[in-house]
Amino acid sequence: MFFQNVTIGAKSCEEGNYDPKNYPIIGDNVIIYAGAVIAGPVKIGNNAIIGANAVVIDDVPENCVVGGIPARIIKKTASS
C-alpha cells in the first residue's frame, strides 16, 4: 500500500544508462506512508512499514517499522 507523494527510484542515473539493479525491490504486504523516499538498490522486506517522510537508503528487514532521515528501525513487529 502506497500513500500520497511517495518517491521510489535510483539515487542517480545517467541519461540513457538505465540499470534495474539501481532501483529498490519492495516485498509483499509493505506499507509506505506519505512523503517517504526509497532510493537506490535497497530491498524492503515483506510486511515492512515505512513511516511518513522517511528516507530509506539502506535495506529494511522483514517485519520492521522504519522512520526518520535517514530511516532506521523503530520497531520489529510479529511475523504475519
mmCIF file of the N, C-alpha and C atoms, coordinates in Angstrom:
data_MODEL
# 
_entry.id   MODEL 
# 
loop_
_atom_site.group_PDB 
_atom_site.id 
_atom_site.type_symbol 
_atom_site.label_atom_id 
_atom_site.label_alt_id 
_atom_site.label_comp_id 
_atom_site.label_asym_id 
_atom_site.label_entity_id 
_atom_site.label_seq_id 
_atom_site.pdbx_PDB_ins_code 
_atom_site.Cartn_x 
_atom_site.Cartn_y 
_atom_site.Cartn_z 
_atom_site.occupancy 
_atom_site.B_iso_or_equiv 
_atom_site.pdbx_formal_charge 
_atom_site.auth_seq_id 
_atom_site.auth_comp_id 
_atom_site.auth_asym_id 
_atom_site.auth_atom_id 
_atom_site.pdbx_PDB_model_num 
ATOM 1   N N  . MET A 1 1  ? 0.849  -1.160  0.000   1.00 0.00 ? 1  MET A N  1 
ATOM 2   C CA . MET A 1 1  ? 0.000  0.000   0.000   1.00 0.00 ? 1  MET A CA 1 
ATOM 3   C C  . MET A 1 1  ? 0.902  1.233   0.000   1.00 0.00 ? 1  MET A C  1 
ATOM 4   N N  . PHE A 1 2  ? 0.656  2.131   -0.914  1.00 0.00 ? 2  PHE A N  1 
ATOM 5   C CA . PHE A 1 2  ? 1.428  3.363   -1.029  1.00 0.00 ? 2  PHE A CA 1 
ATOM 6   C C  . PHE A 1 2  ? 0.486  4.531   -0.772  1.00 0.00 ? 2  PHE A C  1 
ATOM 7   N N  . PHE A 1 3  ? 0.919  5.475   0.054   1.00 0.00 ? 3  PHE A N  1 
ATOM 8   C CA . PHE A 1 3  ? 0.146  6.694   0.260   1.00 0.00 ? 3  PHE A CA 1 
ATOM 9   C C  . PHE A 1 3  ? 0.690  7.784   -0.655  1.00 0.00 ? 3  PHE A C  1 
ATOM 10  N N  . GLN A 1 4  ? 0.155  8.998   -0.542  1.00 0.00 ? 4  GLN A N  1 
ATOM 11  C CA . GLN A 1 4  ? 0.487  10.064  -1.489  1.00 0.00 ? 4  GLN A CA 1 
ATOM 12  C C  . GLN A 1 4  ? 1.918  10.558  -1.351  1.00 0.00 ? 4  GLN A C  1 
ATOM 13  N N  . ASN A 1 5  ? 2.423  11.077  -2.465  1.00 0.00 ? 5  ASN A N  1 
ATOM 14  C CA . ASN A 1 5  ? 3.746  11.713  -2.554  1.00 0.00 ? 5  ASN A CA 1 
ATOM 15  C C  . ASN A 1 5  ? 4.916  10.810  -2.176  1.00 0.00 ? 5  ASN A C  1 
ATOM 16  N N  . VAL A 1 6  ? 4.825  9.533   -2.474  1.00 0.00 ? 6  VAL A N  1 
ATOM 17  C CA . VAL A 1 6  ? 5.923  8.602   -2.237  1.00 0.00 ? 6  VAL A CA 1 
ATOM 18  C C  . VAL A 1 6  ? 6.842  8.627   -3.459  1.00 0.00 ? 6  VAL A C  1 
ATOM 19  N N  . THR A 1 7  ? 8.157  8.656   -3.212  1.00 0.00 ? 7  THR A N  1 
ATOM 20  C CA . THR A 1 7  ? 9.133  8.643   -4.291  1.00 0.00 ? 7  THR A CA 1 
ATOM 21  C C  . THR A 1 7  ? 9.948  7.361   -4.205  1.00 0.00 ? 7  THR A C  1 
ATOM 22  N N  . ILE A 1 8  ? 10.042 6.654   -5.332  1.00 0.00 ? 8  ILE A N  1 
ATOM 23  C CA . ILE A 1 8  ? 10.818 5.422   -5.397  1.00 0.00 ? 8  ILE A CA 1 
ATOM 24  C C  . ILE A 1 8  ? 11.682 5.495   -6.650  1.00 0.00 ? 8  ILE A C  1 
ATOM 25  N N  . GLY A 1 9  ? 12.996 5.330   -6.492  1.00 0.00 ? 9  GLY A N  1 
ATOM 26  C CA . GLY A 1 9  ? 13.849 5.394   -7.667  1.00 0.00 ? 9  GLY A CA 1 
ATOM 27  C C  . GLY A 1 9  ? 15.310 5.198   -7.348  1.00 0.00 ? 9  GLY A C  1 
ATOM 28  N N  . ALA A 1 10 ? 16.150 5.417   -8.360  1.00 0.00 ? 10 ALA A N  1 
ATOM 29  C CA . ALA A 1 10 ? 17.595 5.287   -8.214  1.00 0.00 ? 10 ALA A CA 1 
ATOM 30  C C  . ALA A 1 10 ? 18.142 6.508   -7.485  1.00 0.00 ? 10 ALA A C  1 
ATOM 31  N N  . LYS A 1 11 ? 19.297 6.365   -6.845  1.00 0.00 ? 11 LYS A N  1 
ATOM 32  C CA . LYS A 1 11 ? 19.935 7.521   -6.220  1.00 0.00 ? 11 LYS A CA 1 
ATOM 33  C C  . LYS A 1 11 ? 20.385 8.505   -7.289  1.00 0.00 ? 11 LYS A C  1 
ATOM 34  N N  . SER A 1 12 ? 20.902 7.961   -8.379  1.00 0.00 ? 12 SER A N  1 
ATOM 35  C CA . SER A 1 12 ? 21.297 8.786   -9.519  1.00 0.00 ? 12 SER A CA 1 
ATOM 36  C C  . SER A 1 12 ? 21.374 7.881   -10.742 1.00 0.00 ? 12 SER A C  1 
ATOM 37  N N  . CYS A 1 13 ? 21.210 8.454   -11.882 1.00 0.00 ? 13 CYS A N  1 
ATOM 38  C CA . CYS A 1 13 ? 21.367 7.681   -13.116 1.00 0.00 ? 13 CYS A CA 1 
ATOM 39  C C  . CYS A 1 13 ? 21.763 8.631   -14.237 1.00 0.00 ? 13 CYS A C  1 
ATOM 40  N N  . GLU A 1 14 ? 22.557 8.123   -15.124 1.00 0.00 ? 14 GLU A N  1 
ATOM 41  C CA . GLU A 1 14 ? 22.984 8.900   -16.273 1.00 0.00 ? 14 GLU A CA 1 
ATOM 42  C C  . GLU A 1 14 ? 21.975 8.713   -17.389 1.00 0.00 ? 14 GLU A C  1 
ATOM 43  N N  . GLU A 1 15 ? 21.761 9.730   -18.149 1.00 0.00 ? 15 GLU A N  1 
ATOM 44  C CA . GLU A 1 15 ? 20.816 9.660   -19.256 1.00 0.00 ? 15 GLU A CA 1 
ATOM 45  C C  . GLU A 1 15 ? 21.202 8.532   -20.203 1.00 0.00 ? 15 GLU A C  1 
ATOM 46  N N  . GLY A 1 16 ? 20.233 7.686   -20.512 1.00 0.00 ? 16 GLY A N  1 
ATOM 47  C CA . GLY A 1 16 ? 20.459 6.581   -21.427 1.00 0.00 ? 16 GLY A CA 1 
ATOM 48  C C  . GLY A 1 16 ? 21.150 5.386   -20.811 1.00 0.00 ? 16 GLY A C  1 
ATOM 49  N N  . ASN A 1 17 ? 21.405 5.413   -19.492 1.00 0.00 ? 17 ASN A N  1 
ATOM 50  C CA . ASN A 1 17 ? 22.113 4.316   -18.836 1.00 0.00 ? 17 ASN A CA 1 
ATOM 51  C C  . ASN A 1 17 ? 21.232 3.721   -17.735 1.00 0.00 ? 17 ASN A C  1 
ATOM 52  N N  . TYR A 1 18 ? 20.056 3.254   -18.112 1.00 0.00 ? 18 TYR A N  1 
ATOM 53  C CA . TYR A 1 18 ? 19.121 2.662   -17.157 1.00 0.00 ? 18 TYR A CA 1 
ATOM 54  C C  . TYR A 1 18 ? 19.595 1.266   -16.767 1.00 0.00 ? 18 TYR A C  1 
ATOM 55  N N  . ASP A 1 19 ? 19.712 1.034   -15.480 1.00 0.00 ? 19 ASP A N  1 
ATOM 56  C CA . ASP A 1 19 ? 20.099 -0.286  -14.979 1.00 0.00 ? 19 ASP A CA 1 
ATOM 57  C C  . ASP A 1 19 ? 19.156 -0.654  -13.841 1.00 0.00 ? 19 ASP A C  1 
ATOM 58  N N  . PRO A 1 20 ? 18.338 -1.705  -14.001 1.00 0.00 ? 20 PRO A N  1 
ATOM 59  C CA . PRO A 1 20 ? 17.371 -2.071  -12.968 1.00 0.00 ? 20 PRO A CA 1 
ATOM 60  C C  . PRO A 1 20 ? 18.004 -2.390  -11.613 1.00 0.00 ? 20 PRO A C  1 
ATOM 61  N N  . LYS A 1 21 ? 19.292 -2.709  -11.583 1.00 0.00 ? 21 LYS A N  1 
ATOM 62  C CA . LYS A 1 21 ? 19.971 -3.009  -10.320 1.00 0.00 ? 21 LYS A CA 1 
ATOM 63  C C  . LYS A 1 21 ? 20.099 -1.783  -9.422  1.00 0.00 ? 21 LYS A C  1 
ATOM 64  N N  . ASN A 1 22 ? 19.880 -0.593  -9.957  1.00 0.00 ? 22 ASN A N  1 
ATOM 65  C CA . ASN A 1 22 ? 19.994 0.647   -9.180  1.00 0.00 ? 22 ASN A CA 1 
ATOM 66  C C  . ASN A 1 22 ? 18.699 1.054   -8.490  1.00 0.00 ? 22 ASN A C  1 
ATOM 67  N N  . TYR A 1 23 ? 17.650 0.243   -8.616  1.00 0.00 ? 23 TYR A N  1 
ATOM 68  C CA . TYR A 1 23 ? 16.332 0.600   -8.105  1.00 0.00 ? 23 TYR A CA 1 
ATOM 69  C C  . TYR A 1 23 ? 15.908 -0.327  -6.967  1.00 0.00 ? 23 TYR A C  1 
ATOM 70  N N  . PRO A 1 24 ? 15.025 0.149   -6.102  1.00 0.00 ? 24 PRO A N  1 
ATOM 71  C CA . PRO A 1 24 ? 14.572 -0.668  -4.965  1.00 0.00 ? 24 PRO A CA 1 
ATOM 72  C C  . PRO A 1 24 ? 13.762 -1.893  -5.383  1.00 0.00 ? 24 PRO A C  1 
ATOM 73  N N  . ILE A 1 25 ? 13.804 -2.904  -4.508  1.00 0.00 ? 25 ILE A N  1 
ATOM 74  C CA . ILE A 1 25 ? 12.947 -4.084  -4.629  1.00 0.00 ? 25 ILE A CA 1 
ATOM 75  C C  . ILE A 1 25 ? 12.062 -4.073  -3.393  1.00 0.00 ? 25 ILE A C  1 
ATOM 76  N N  . ILE A 1 26 ? 10.763 -4.085  -3.603  1.00 0.00 ? 26 ILE A N  1 
ATOM 77  C CA . ILE A 1 26 ? 9.814  -3.974  -2.499  1.00 0.00 ? 26 ILE A CA 1 
ATOM 78  C C  . ILE A 1 26 ? 9.076  -5.288  -2.334  1.00 0.00 ? 26 ILE A C  1 
ATOM 79  N N  . GLY A 1 27 ? 9.094  -5.822  -1.111  1.00 0.00 ? 27 GLY A N  1 
ATOM 80  C CA . GLY A 1 27 ? 8.458  -7.100  -0.806  1.00 0.00 ? 27 GLY A CA 1 
ATOM 81  C C  . GLY A 1 27 ? 6.943  -7.021  -0.761  1.00 0.00 ? 27 GLY A C  1 
ATOM 82  N N  . ASP A 1 28 ? 6.331  -8.099  -0.298  1.00 0.00 ? 28 ASP A N  1 
ATOM 83  C CA . ASP A 1 28 ? 4.875  -8.199  -0.203  1.00 0.00 ? 28 ASP A CA 1 
ATOM 84  C C  . ASP A 1 28 ? 4.366  -7.578  1.092   1.00 0.00 ? 28 ASP A C  1 
ATOM 85  N N  . ASN A 1 29 ? 3.134  -7.076  1.049   1.00 0.00 ? 29 ASN A N  1 
ATOM 86  C CA . ASN A 1 29 ? 2.438  -6.529  2.222   1.00 0.00 ? 29 ASN A CA 1 
ATOM 87  C C  . ASN A 1 29 ? 3.193  -5.381  2.878   1.00 0.00 ? 29 ASN A C  1 
ATOM 88  N N  . VAL A 1 30 ? 3.843  -4.554  2.087   1.00 0.00 ? 30 VAL A N  1 
ATOM 89  C CA . VAL A 1 30 ? 4.586  -3.400  2.590   1.00 0.00 ? 30 VAL A CA 1 
ATOM 90  C C  . VAL A 1 30 ? 3.659  -2.188  2.593   1.00 0.00 ? 30 VAL A C  1 
ATOM 91  N N  . ILE A 1 31 ? 3.756  -1.371  3.641   1.00 0.00 ? 31 ILE A N  1 
ATOM 92  C CA . ILE A 1 31 ? 3.007  -0.117  3.711   1.00 0.00 ? 31 ILE A CA 1 
ATOM 93  C C  . ILE A 1 31 ? 4.022  1.015   3.685   1.00 0.00 ? 31 ILE A C  1 
ATOM 94  N N  . ILE A 1 32 ? 3.825  1.964   2.762   1.00 0.00 ? 32 ILE A N  1 
ATOM 95  C CA . ILE A 1 32 ? 4.711  3.115   2.637   1.00 0.00 ? 32 ILE A CA 1 
ATOM 96  C C  . ILE A 1 32 ? 3.854  4.367   2.818   1.00 0.00 ? 32 ILE A C  1 
ATOM 97  N N  . TYR A 1 33 ? 4.094  5.073   3.917   1.00 0.00 ? 33 TYR A N  1 
ATOM 98  C CA . TYR A 1 33 ? 3.273  6.234   4.249   1.00 0.00 ? 33 TYR A CA 1 
ATOM 99  C C  . TYR A 1 33 ? 3.707  7.480   3.495   1.00 0.00 ? 33 TYR A C  1 
ATOM 100 N N  . ALA A 1 34 ? 2.871  8.503   3.547   1.00 0.00 ? 34 ALA A N  1 
ATOM 101 C CA . ALA A 1 34 ? 3.007  9.724   2.755   1.00 0.00 ? 34 ALA A CA 1 
ATOM 102 C C  . ALA A 1 34 ? 4.385  10.368  2.859   1.00 0.00 ? 34 ALA A C  1 
ATOM 103 N N  . GLY A 1 35 ? 4.886  10.799  1.713   1.00 0.00 ? 35 GLY A N  1 
ATOM 104 C CA . GLY A 1 35 ? 6.113  11.570  1.651   1.00 0.00 ? 35 GLY A CA 1 
ATOM 105 C C  . GLY A 1 35 ? 7.397  10.776  1.767   1.00 0.00 ? 35 GLY A C  1 
ATOM 106 N N  . ALA A 1 36 ? 7.313  9.467   1.905   1.00 0.00 ? 36 ALA A N  1 
ATOM 107 C CA . ALA A 1 36 ? 8.522  8.655   2.049   1.00 0.00 ? 36 ALA A CA 1 
ATOM 108 C C  . ALA A 1 36 ? 9.320  8.627   0.747   1.00 0.00 ? 36 ALA A C  1 
ATOM 109 N N  . VAL A 1 37 ? 10.623 8.462   0.886   1.00 0.00 ? 37 VAL A N  1 
ATOM 110 C CA . VAL A 1 37 ? 11.533 8.338   -0.256  1.00 0.00 ? 37 VAL A CA 1 
ATOM 111 C C  . VAL A 1 37 ? 12.301 7.032   -0.091  1.00 0.00 ? 37 VAL A C  1 
ATOM 112 N N  . ILE A 1 38 ? 12.318 6.221   -1.135  1.00 0.00 ? 38 ILE A N  1 
ATOM 113 C CA . ILE A 1 38 ? 13.106 4.988   -1.153  1.00 0.00 ? 38 ILE A CA 1 
ATOM 114 C C  . ILE A 1 38 ? 14.019 5.098   -2.359  1.00 0.00 ? 38 ILE A C  1 
ATOM 115 N N  . ALA A 1 39 ? 15.328 5.206   -2.094  1.00 0.00 ? 39 ALA A N  1 
ATOM 116 C CA . ALA A 1 39 ? 16.266 5.498   -3.179  1.00 0.00 ? 39 ALA A CA 1 
ATOM 117 C C  . ALA A 1 39 ? 17.418 4.510   -3.210  1.00 0.00 ? 39 ALA A C  1 
ATOM 118 N N  . GLY A 1 40 ? 17.725 4.063   -4.408  1.00 0.00 ? 40 GLY A N  1 
ATOM 119 C CA . GLY A 1 40 ? 18.881 3.206   -4.610  1.00 0.00 ? 40 GLY A CA 1 
ATOM 120 C C  . GLY A 1 40 ? 18.550 1.726   -4.594  1.00 0.00 ? 40 GLY A C  1 
ATOM 121 N N  . PRO A 1 41 ? 19.582 0.907   -4.673  1.00 0.00 ? 41 PRO A N  1 
ATOM 122 C CA . PRO A 1 41 ? 19.404 -0.549  -4.768  1.00 0.00 ? 41 PRO A CA 1 
ATOM 123 C C  . PRO A 1 41 ? 19.164 -1.182  -3.394  1.00 0.00 ? 41 PRO A C  1 
ATOM 124 N N  . VAL A 1 42 ? 18.046 -0.827  -2.768  1.00 0.00 ? 42 VAL A N  1 
ATOM 125 C CA . VAL A 1 42 ? 17.720 -1.361  -1.445  1.00 0.00 ? 42 VAL A CA 1 
ATOM 126 C C  . VAL A 1 42 ? 16.616 -2.405  -1.562  1.00 0.00 ? 42 VAL A C  1 
ATOM 127 N N  . LYS A 1 43 ? 16.548 -3.278  -0.567  1.00 0.00 ? 43 LYS A N  1 
ATOM 128 C CA . LYS A 1 43 ? 15.489 -4.280  -0.513  1.00 0.00 ? 43 LYS A CA 1 
ATOM 129 C C  . LYS A 1 43 ? 14.620 -3.992  0.699   1.00 0.00 ? 43 LYS A C  1 
ATOM 130 N N  . ILE A 1 44 ? 13.322 -3.913  0.463   1.00 0.00 ? 44 ILE A N  1 
ATOM 131 C CA . ILE A 1 44 ? 12.345 -3.707  1.526   1.00 0.00 ? 44 ILE A CA 1 
ATOM 132 C C  . ILE A 1 44 ? 11.698 -5.059  1.777   1.00 0.00 ? 44 ILE A C  1 
ATOM 133 N N  . GLY A 1 45 ? 11.868 -5.600  2.974   1.00 0.00 ? 45 GLY A N  1 
ATOM 134 C CA . GLY A 1 45 ? 11.370 -6.928  3.305   1.00 0.00 ? 45 GLY A CA 1 
ATOM 135 C C  . GLY A 1 45 ? 9.856  -6.993  3.409   1.00 0.00 ? 45 GLY A C  1 
ATOM 136 N N  . ASN A 1 46 ? 9.338  -8.193  3.350   1.00 0.00 ? 46 ASN A N  1 
ATOM 137 C CA . ASN A 1 46 ? 7.898  -8.420  3.474   1.00 0.00 ? 46 ASN A CA 1 
ATOM 138 C C  . ASN A 1 46 ? 7.387  -7.864  4.799   1.00 0.00 ? 46 ASN A C  1 
ATOM 139 N N  . ASN A 1 47 ? 6.161  -7.349  4.771   1.00 0.00 ? 47 ASN A N  1 
ATOM 140 C CA . ASN A 1 47 ? 5.458  -6.847  5.958   1.00 0.00 ? 47 ASN A CA 1 
ATOM 141 C C  . ASN A 1 47 ? 6.137  -5.657  6.624   1.00 0.00 ? 47 ASN A C  1 
ATOM 142 N N  . ALA A 1 48 ? 7.017  -4.960  5.917   1.00 0.00 ? 48 ALA A N  1 
ATOM 143 C CA . ALA A 1 48 ? 7.680  -3.777  6.477   1.00 0.00 ? 48 ALA A CA 1 
ATOM 144 C C  . ALA A 1 48 ? 6.734  -2.582  6.419   1.00 0.00 ? 48 ALA A C  1 
ATOM 145 N N  . ILE A 1 49 ? 6.979  -1.627  7.296   1.00 0.00 ? 49 ILE A N  1 
ATOM 146 C CA . ILE A 1 49 ? 6.220  -0.375  7.306   1.00 0.00 ? 49 ILE A CA 1 
ATOM 147 C C  . ILE A 1 49 ? 7.231  0.763   7.251   1.00 0.00 ? 49 ILE A C  1 
ATOM 148 N N  . ILE A 1 50 ? 7.060  1.645   6.268   1.00 0.00 ? 50 ILE A N  1 
ATOM 149 C CA . ILE A 1 50 ? 7.928  2.801   6.094   1.00 0.00 ? 50 ILE A CA 1 
ATOM 150 C C  . ILE A 1 50 ? 7.141  4.014   6.570   1.00 0.00 ? 50 ILE A C  1 
ATOM 151 N N  . GLY A 1 51 ? 7.652  4.709   7.572   1.00 0.00 ? 51 GLY A N  1 
ATOM 152 C CA . GLY A 1 51 ? 6.951  5.848   8.159   1.00 0.00 ? 51 GLY A CA 1 
ATOM 153 C C  . GLY A 1 51 ? 6.881  7.041   7.229   1.00 0.00 ? 51 GLY A C  1 
ATOM 154 N N  . ALA A 1 52 ? 5.954  7.954   7.544   1.00 0.00 ? 52 ALA A N  1 
ATOM 155 C CA . ALA A 1 52 ? 5.777  9.166   6.758   1.00 0.00 ? 52 ALA A CA 1 
ATOM 156 C C  . ALA A 1 52 ? 7.068  9.978   6.729   1.00 0.00 ? 52 ALA A C  1 
ATOM 157 N N  . ASN A 1 53 ? 7.417  10.468  5.547   1.00 0.00 ? 53 ASN A N  1 
ATOM 158 C CA . ASN A 1 53 ? 8.582  11.315  5.305   1.00 0.00 ? 53 ASN A CA 1 
ATOM 159 C C  . ASN A 1 53 ? 9.928  10.641  5.581   1.00 0.00 ? 53 ASN A C  1 
ATOM 160 N N  . ALA A 1 54 ? 9.944  9.326   5.750   1.00 0.00 ? 54 ALA A N  1 
ATOM 161 C CA . ALA A 1 54 ? 11.207 8.604   5.949   1.00 0.00 ? 54 ALA A CA 1 
ATOM 162 C C  . ALA A 1 54 ? 12.020 8.617   4.658   1.00 0.00 ? 54 ALA A C  1 
ATOM 163 N N  . VAL A 1 55 ? 13.330 8.583   4.800   1.00 0.00 ? 55 VAL A N  1 
ATOM 164 C CA . VAL A 1 55 ? 14.224 8.480   3.640   1.00 0.00 ? 55 VAL A CA 1 
ATOM 165 C C  . VAL A 1 55 ? 15.007 7.176   3.799   1.00 0.00 ? 55 VAL A C  1 
ATOM 166 N N  . VAL A 1 56 ? 14.676 6.198   2.951   1.00 0.00 ? 56 VAL A N  1 
ATOM 167 C CA . VAL A 1 56 ? 15.254 4.861   3.040   1.00 0.00 ? 56 VAL A CA 1 
ATOM 168 C C  . VAL A 1 56 ? 16.378 4.739   2.019   1.00 0.00 ? 56 VAL A C  1 
ATOM 169 N N  . ILE A 1 57 ? 17.611 4.532   2.538   1.00 0.00 ? 57 ILE A N  1 
ATOM 170 C CA . ILE A 1 57 ? 18.765 4.356   1.655   1.00 0.00 ? 57 ILE A CA 1 
ATOM 171 C C  . ILE A 1 57 ? 19.519 3.062   1.984   1.00 0.00 ? 57 ILE A C  1 
ATOM 172 N N  . ASP A 1 58 ? 19.000 2.302   2.954   1.00 0.00 ? 58 ASP A N  1 
ATOM 173 C CA . ASP A 1 58 ? 19.575 1.004   3.331   1.00 0.00 ? 58 ASP A CA 1 
ATOM 174 C C  . ASP A 1 58 ? 18.462 -0.038  3.338   1.00 0.00 ? 58 ASP A C  1 
ATOM 175 N N  . ASP A 1 59 ? 18.831 -1.312  3.282   1.00 0.00 ? 59 ASP A N  1 
ATOM 176 C CA . ASP A 1 59 ? 17.846 -2.392  3.306   1.00 0.00 ? 59 ASP A CA 1 
ATOM 177 C C  . ASP A 1 59 ? 16.991 -2.326  4.574   1.00 0.00 ? 59 ASP A C  1 
ATOM 178 N N  . VAL A 1 60 ? 15.732 -2.749  4.430   1.00 0.00 ? 60 VAL A N  1 
ATOM 179 C CA . VAL A 1 60 ? 14.805 -2.831  5.560   1.00 0.00 ? 60 VAL A CA 1 
ATOM 180 C C  . VAL A 1 60 ? 14.439 -4.299  5.731   1.00 0.00 ? 60 VAL A C  1 
ATOM 181 N N  . PRO A 1 61 ? 14.706 -4.887  6.901   1.00 0.00 ? 61 PRO A N  1 
ATOM 182 C CA . PRO A 1 61 ? 14.370 -6.294  7.118   1.00 0.00 ? 61 PRO A CA 1 
ATOM 183 C C  . PRO A 1 61 ? 12.865 -6.526  7.146   1.00 0.00 ? 61 PRO A C  1 
ATOM 184 N N  . GLU A 1 62 ? 12.481 -7.788  7.014   1.00 0.00 ? 62 GLU A N  1 
ATOM 185 C CA . GLU A 1 62 ? 11.065 -8.156  7.126   1.00 0.00 ? 62 GLU A CA 1 
ATOM 186 C C  . GLU A 1 62 ? 10.533 -7.770  8.500   1.00 0.00 ? 62 GLU A C  1 
ATOM 187 N N  . ASN A 1 63 ? 9.220  -7.487  8.549   1.00 0.00 ? 63 ASN A N  1 
ATOM 188 C CA . ASN A 1 63 ? 8.508  -7.275  9.808   1.00 0.00 ? 63 ASN A CA 1 
ATOM 189 C C  . ASN A 1 63 ? 9.096  -6.159  10.666  1.00 0.00 ? 63 ASN A C  1 
ATOM 190 N N  . CYS A 1 64 ? 9.551  -5.076  10.026  1.00 0.00 ? 64 CYS A N  1 
ATOM 191 C CA . CYS A 1 64 ? 10.106 -3.943  10.765  1.00 0.00 ? 64 CYS A CA 1 
ATOM 192 C C  . CYS A 1 64 ? 9.383  -2.661  10.400  1.00 0.00 ? 64 CYS A C  1 
ATOM 193 N N  . VAL A 1 65 ? 9.369  -1.734  11.355  1.00 0.00 ? 65 VAL A N  1 
ATOM 194 C CA . VAL A 1 65 ? 8.865  -0.385  11.131  1.00 0.00 ? 65 VAL A CA 1 
ATOM 195 C C  . VAL A 1 65 ? 10.090 0.520   11.112  1.00 0.00 ? 65 VAL A C  1 
ATOM 196 N N  . VAL A 1 66 ? 10.220 1.345   10.065  1.00 0.00 ? 66 VAL A N  1 
ATOM 197 C CA . VAL A 1 66 ? 11.338 2.272   9.969   1.00 0.00 ? 66 VAL A CA 1 
ATOM 198 C C  . VAL A 1 66 ? 10.833 3.696   9.829   1.00 0.00 ? 66 VAL A C  1 
ATOM 199 N N  . GLY A 1 67 ? 11.639 4.637   10.265  1.00 0.00 ? 67 GLY A N  1 
ATOM 200 C CA . GLY A 1 67 ? 11.286 6.041   10.126  1.00 0.00 ? 67 GLY A CA 1 
ATOM 201 C C  . GLY A 1 67 ? 12.517 6.900   10.312  1.00 0.00 ? 67 GLY A C  1 
ATOM 202 N N  . GLY A 1 68 ? 12.401 8.162   9.935   1.00 0.00 ? 68 GLY A N  1 
ATOM 203 C CA . GLY A 1 68 ? 13.484 9.122   10.114  1.00 0.00 ? 68 GLY A CA 1 
ATOM 204 C C  . GLY A 1 68 ? 14.248 9.407   8.844   1.00 0.00 ? 68 GLY A C  1 
ATOM 205 N N  . ILE A 1 69 ? 15.227 10.311  9.003   1.00 0.00 ? 69 ILE A N  1 
ATOM 206 C CA . ILE A 1 69 ? 16.073 10.714  7.881   1.00 0.00 ? 69 ILE A CA 1 
ATOM 207 C C  . ILE A 1 69 ? 17.511 10.627  8.356   1.00 0.00 ? 69 ILE A C  1 
ATOM 208 N N  . PRO A 1 70 ? 18.287 9.659   7.922   1.00 0.00 ? 70 PRO A N  1 
ATOM 209 C CA . PRO A 1 70 ? 17.869 8.500   7.146   1.00 0.00 ? 70 PRO A CA 1 
ATOM 210 C C  . PRO A 1 70 ? 17.071 7.531   8.011   1.00 0.00 ? 70 PRO A C  1 
ATOM 211 N N  . ALA A 1 71 ? 16.307 6.680   7.366   1.00 0.00 ? 71 ALA A N  1 
ATOM 212 C CA . ALA A 1 71 ? 15.430 5.751   8.081   1.00 0.00 ? 71 ALA A CA 1 
ATOM 213 C C  . ALA A 1 71 ? 16.231 4.767   8.914   1.00 0.00 ? 71 ALA A C  1 
ATOM 214 N N  . ARG A 1 72 ? 15.710 4.460   10.093  1.00 0.00 ? 72 ARG A N  1 
ATOM 215 C CA . ARG A 1 72 ? 16.304 3.456   10.965  1.00 0.00 ? 72 ARG A CA 1 
ATOM 216 C C  . ARG A 1 72 ? 15.174 2.611   11.547  1.00 0.00 ? 72 ARG A C  1 
ATOM 217 N N  . ILE A 1 73 ? 15.498 1.460   12.051  1.00 0.00 ? 73 ILE A N  1 
ATOM 218 C CA . ILE A 1 73 ? 14.476 0.568   12.608  1.00 0.00 ? 73 ILE A CA 1 
ATOM 219 C C  . ILE A 1 73 ? 13.966 1.161   13.914  1.00 0.00 ? 73 ILE A C  1 
ATOM 220 N N  . ILE A 1 74 ? 12.652 1.308   13.984  1.00 0.00 ? 74 ILE A N  1 
ATOM 221 C CA . ILE A 1 74 ? 11.989 1.817   15.178  1.00 0.00 ? 74 ILE A CA 1 
ATOM 222 C C  . ILE A 1 74 ? 11.443 0.666   16.004  1.00 0.00 ? 74 ILE A C  1 
ATOM 223 N N  . LYS A 1 75 ? 10.958 -0.342  15.285  1.00 0.00 ? 75 LYS A N  1 
ATOM 224 C CA . LYS A 1 75 ? 10.287 -1.448  15.979  1.00 0.00 ? 75 LYS A CA 1 
ATOM 225 C C  . LYS A 1 75 ? 10.300 -2.681  15.091  1.00 0.00 ? 75 LYS A C  1 
ATOM 226 N N  . LYS A 1 76 ? 10.386 -3.834  15.704  1.00 0.00 ? 76 LYS A N  1 
ATOM 227 C CA . LYS A 1 76 ? 10.214 -5.095  14.984  1.00 0.00 ? 76 LYS A CA 1 
ATOM 228 C C  . LYS A 1 76 ? 8.834  -5.627  15.345  1.00 0.00 ? 76 LYS A C  1 
ATOM 229 N N  . THR A 1 77 ? 8.076  -6.004  14.315  1.00 0.00 ? 77 THR A N  1 
ATOM 230 C CA . THR A 1 77 ? 6.719  -6.485  14.538  1.00 0.00 ? 77 THR A CA 1 
ATOM 231 C C  . THR A 1 77 ? 6.689  -7.999  14.469  1.00 0.00 ? 77 THR A C  1 
ATOM 232 N N  . ALA A 1 78 ? 5.637  -8.580  14.989  1.00 0.00 ? 78 ALA A N  1 
ATOM 233 C CA . ALA A 1 78 ? 5.468  -10.049 14.908  1.00 0.00 ? 78 ALA A CA 1 
ATOM 234 C C  . ALA A 1 78 ? 5.242  -10.432 13.456  1.00 0.00 ? 78 ALA A C  1 
ATOM 235 N N  . SER A 1 79 ? 5.782  -11.553 13.062  1.00 0.00 ? 79 SER A N  1 
ATOM 236 C CA . SER A 1 79 ? 5.573  -12.029 11.690  1.00 0.00 ? 79 SER A CA 1 
ATOM 237 C C  . SER A 1 79 ? 4.119  -12.392 11.471  1.00 0.00 ? 79 SER A C  1 
ATOM 238 N N  . SER A 1 80 ? 3.687  -12.195 10.244  1.00 0.00 ? 80 SER A N  1 
ATOM 239 C CA . SER A 1 80 ? 2.270  -12.457 9.918   1.00 0.00 ? 80 SER A CA 1 
ATOM 240 C C  . SER A 1 80 ? 1.997  -13.913 9.701   1.00 0.00 ? 80 SER A C  1 
# 
